[in-house]
Amino acid sequence: QVQLVESGGGLVQPGGSLRLSCAASGIIFSIYAMEWYRQAPGKQRELVAAITSGGSTNYADSVKGRFTISRDNAKNTMYLQMNSLKPEDTAVYYCKGVGRLLVYWGQGTQVTVSS
């Protein structure tokens, strides 16, 4: 059974930091491209950051220079380090695993940036 489990969300003040984790099981993690998405209330889900199986990364313009995506294949885990958080970063954050034929989603973790 494939599972992607996000953790690390919470409430943080503007300017603060959080690190999200996405732990994968049931897949050969190292061959999957992995992505972070977010969805704010009333808005469409959007791609935040992506990392290929080889470690190449890509970011949405809104988070460039503030967020860092990484992966640890030995731990079957992907991370999203989020710094200089803004209220507009408030959303449910989802991880997604992209294989050659199949795609898997996690259940999401809430990030709220507020004073």
Steps between C-alpha positions, in 0.01 A plus 500: 500500500638835394499779754627857492474662842566870550597651833648818641218743437371742759450860600793738453541875512588699186873480439524165671606159371360150474631176357252264342574130453343245269571140596438244228437128527397233252691653209858497375543855621831567328356473149205730561493870427351672802303821523347732757166663426286732706137601501367809673129540579307591188801455273626232267773262604835631380845354455747639753818303436620186326803274517593234249638158581841643413463794736423782257264755650243751381299762689198719456600864462310588817728284717838529326772600743282414802419131464738208445393154388721201572483124527671224695467177305646298786210612718235498223421857599463834326522835675392858447691758702290815510661824617381860512142380504225739397126496575440416134687172552208381713361185341475126524825356366496170315778276379474313174702211364527474123600166352514391139140380503354587839457807717444503875387776734532549872216615722637848559625704792371844600737795507366823649706818500347757730589736780 
